[in-house]
């Protein structure tokens, strides 16, 4: 693979399209309206992300699993949509249980309101732009520090394995932080019973 081909692929791999809070209508929406809104926004990203659609079944499962707050009637408020977007973004890296503990943990913070979740989501998207740039820098740094020539098939394999290892490590760090900050209540109860 040529370097310019890889740079193009990297650019496409990090070119997702996020729905900003200000793009979510201030009125409550039906499921079909939410799916249409998210799908339309997704079309602005690379093709890499277009096959990962948000569906009615997914949203219903998020509700059943307690990942989003209960709705009144059949319409969803902006806070529900932000919760959906967070679950949708996180589920490719975190288990549903980890996501649920994290969202429940922040929801239980004293003084934490729906507007705070929306503000945190907005800040996350601001930081995500920097993470895209950082990911490109990490790729360049791996190639440079490991003296890898991606045109060489063996070096390319070592490079891919290094990227996968980095992904595993950062995912492991996030999971460890979630477990420490938002422990599993069932695990805590089991440990309490074992000590008793």
C-alpha positions as CSV (number, residue, x, y, z in Angstrom):
1,X,0.0,0.0,0.0
2,X,1.2,3.5,-0.8
3,X,1.4,6.2,1.8
4,X,-1.1,8.4,0.0
5,X,-3.6,5.6,-0.2
6,X,-3.3,4.9,3.5
7,X,-3.7,8.6,4.3
8,X,-6.9,8.7,2.2
9,X,-8.2,5.6,4.0
10,X,-7.4,7.1,7.4
11,X,-9.2,10.3,6.5
12,X,-12.3,8.3,5.5
13,X,-12.0,6.1,8.6
14,X,-12.3,9.1,10.9
15,X,-14.8,11.1,8.9
16,X,-18.0,10.3,10.8
17,X,-20.8,12.8,11.1
18,X,-22.2,13.6,14.5
19,X,-25.6,15.2,15.2
20,X,-25.0,18.3,17.3
21,X,-27.4,19.3,20.0
22,X,-28.3,22.5,18.1
23,X,-29.3,20.3,15.1
24,X,-31.9,18.4,17.2
25,X,-35.3,20.2,17.1
26,X,-36.5,21.7,20.4
27,X,-39.8,19.8,20.1
28,X,-40.3,16.1,21.0
29,X,-40.0,13.7,18.1
30,X,-41.4,10.4,17.1
31,X,-39.1,7.4,16.4
32,X,-39.4,7.7,12.6
33,X,-38.4,11.4,12.9
34,X,-35.4,10.6,15.0
35,X,-34.2,7.8,12.7
36,X,-34.6,10.1,9.7
37,X,-32.7,12.9,11.4
38,X,-29.8,10.6,12.4
39,X,-29.7,8.9,8.9
40,X,-29.7,12.2,7.1
41,X,-26.8,13.4,9.3
42,X,-24.9,10.1,8.7
43,X,-25.0,10.7,5.0
44,X,-22.5,13.6,5.6
45,X,-19.9,11.1,6.8
46,X,-17.8,8.6,4.9
47,X,-19.4,5.5,3.4
48,X,-17.6,3.6,6.2
49,X,-20.3,4.7,8.7
50,X,-23.3,4.6,6.5
51,X,-24.1,0.9,7.0
52,X,-24.4,1.4,10.8
53,X,-27.9,2.7,11.0
54,X,-29.9,3.5,14.1
55,X,-33.1,1.4,14.0
56,X,-36.4,1.3,15.8
57,X,-35.5,-2.0,17.3
58,X,-32.2,-0.6,18.7
59,X,-34.1,2.4,20.3
60,X,-36.7,0.1,21.7
61,X,-33.9,-2.1,23.2
62,X,-32.2,0.9,24.6
63,X,-35.5,1.8,26.4
64,X,-36.1,-1.8,27.6
65,X,-32.5,-2.0,28.9
66,X,-32.9,1.3,30.8
67,X,-30.2,3.0,28.8
68,X,-32.5,5.9,28.0
69,X,-35.0,7.5,30.4
70,X,-38.6,6.5,30.1
71,X,-40.6,8.5,27.6
72,X,-44.0,10.1,28.1
73,X,-46.2,8.8,25.3
74,X,-44.5,8.0,22.0
75,X,-42.4,11.1,21.6
76,X,-38.7,11.6,22.6
77,X,-37.2,14.8,24.0
78,X,-33.8,16.2,23.1
79,X,-32.3,14.5,26.2
80,X,-33.6,11.1,25.0
81,X,-32.1,11.6,21.6
82,X,-28.7,12.6,23.1
83,X,-28.8,9.4,25.3
84,X,-29.6,7.4,22.1
85,X,-26.7,9.0,20.3
86,X,-24.3,8.3,23.2
87,X,-25.3,4.6,23.4
88,X,-25.1,4.3,19.6
89,X,-21.6,5.7,19.6
90,X,-20.4,3.7,22.6
91,X,-21.8,0.3,21.8
92,X,-19.1,-0.6,19.3
93,X,-16.5,-0.3,22.1
94,X,-18.3,-0.9,25.4
95,X,-20.7,-3.5,26.7
96,X,-24.3,-2.4,27.2
97,X,-23.8,-3.0,31.0
98,X,-20.8,-0.6,31.0
99,X,-22.7,2.0,29.1
100,X,-25.7,1.7,31.4
101,X,-23.5,2.0,34.5
102,X,-21.8,5.1,33.1
103,X,-25.0,6.8,32.1
104,X,-26.8,5.9,35.4
105,X,-23.7,7.0,37.3
106,X,-23.7,10.5,35.9
107,X,-27.5,10.7,36.1
108,X,-27.2,10.1,39.9
109,X,-24.7,12.9,40.4
110,X,-26.1,15.6,42.7
111,X,-27.4,18.5,40.6
112,X,-26.8,16.7,37.3
113,X,-29.7,17.6,35.0
114,X,-30.8,16.8,31.4
115,X,-29.2,20.0,30.2
116,X,-25.9,18.9,31.8
117,X,-25.9,15.7,29.7
118,X,-26.6,17.7,26.6
119,X,-23.8,20.1,27.4
120,X,-21.4,17.2,28.1
121,X,-22.4,15.6,24.8
122,X,-21.7,18.9,23.0
123,X,-18.3,19.2,24.7
124,X,-17.5,15.6,23.8
125,X,-18.2,16.4,20.1
126,X,-15.9,19.4,20.4
127,X,-13.1,17.2,21.8
128,X,-13.8,14.5,19.3
129,X,-12.6,16.8,16.5
130,X,-9.2,16.9,18.3
131,X,-9.3,13.1,18.7
132,X,-9.6,12.7,15.0
133,X,-6.4,14.7,14.5
134,X,-4.7,12.8,17.3
135,X,-5.5,9.5,15.7
136,X,-3.8,10.6,12.5
137,X,-0.8,11.8,14.6
138,X,-0.7,8.4,16.3
139,X,-0.5,6.6,13.0
140,X,2.3,8.8,11.8
141,X,4.2,8.4,15.1
142,X,3.8,4.6,15.0
143,X,5.2,4.5,11.5
144,X,8.1,6.8,12.4
145,X,9.0,5.3,15.8
146,X,8.9,1.7,14.6
147,X,10.6,2.5,11.4
148,X,7.9,0.8,9.4
149,X,7.5,1.1,5.6
150,X,3.9,0.4,4.8
151,X,4.8,-0.5,1.2
152,X,6.5,-3.6,2.7
153,X,3.9,-6.3,3.4
154,X,5.7,-7.5,6.5
155,X,6.0,-4.0,7.9
156,X,2.3,-3.4,7.0
157,X,1.3,-6.4,9.0
158,X,3.4,-5.2,12.0
159,X,1.8,-1.8,11.7
160,X,-1.7,-3.2,11.6
161,X,-1.0,-5.3,14.7
162,X,0.4,-2.3,16.5
163,X,-2.7,-0.3,15.7
164,X,-5.0,-3.1,16.9
165,X,-2.9,-3.4,20.1
166,X,-3.2,0.4,20.7
167,X,-7.0,0.1,20.2
168,X,-7.1,-2.8,22.7
169,X,-5.1,-0.8,25.3
170,X,-7.2,2.4,25.0
171,X,-10.4,0.3,25.2
172,X,-9.0,-1.5,28.3
173,X,-8.2,1.8,29.9
174,X,-11.7,3.2,29.3
175,X,-13.2,-0.1,30.7
176,X,-11.0,0.1,33.8
177,X,-12.0,3.7,34.4
178,X,-15.7,2.8,34.0
179,X,-15.4,-0.1,36.4
180,X,-13.6,2.1,39.0
181,X,-15.9,5.1,38.8
182,X,-19.2,3.3,38.1
183,X,-18.9,-0.2,39.7
184,X,-21.3,-3.0,38.8
185,X,-23.9,-3.1,41.6
186,X,-24.4,-6.9,41.2
187,X,-20.6,-7.4,41.6
188,X,-20.5,-5.2,44.6
189,X,-23.3,-7.1,46.2
190,X,-21.7,-10.4,45.5
191,X,-18.4,-9.2,47.0
192,X,-20.3,-7.9,50.1
193,X,-22.0,-11.3,50.6
194,X,-18.7,-13.1,50.2
195,X,-17.1,-11.0,52.9
196,X,-20.0,-11.4,55.3
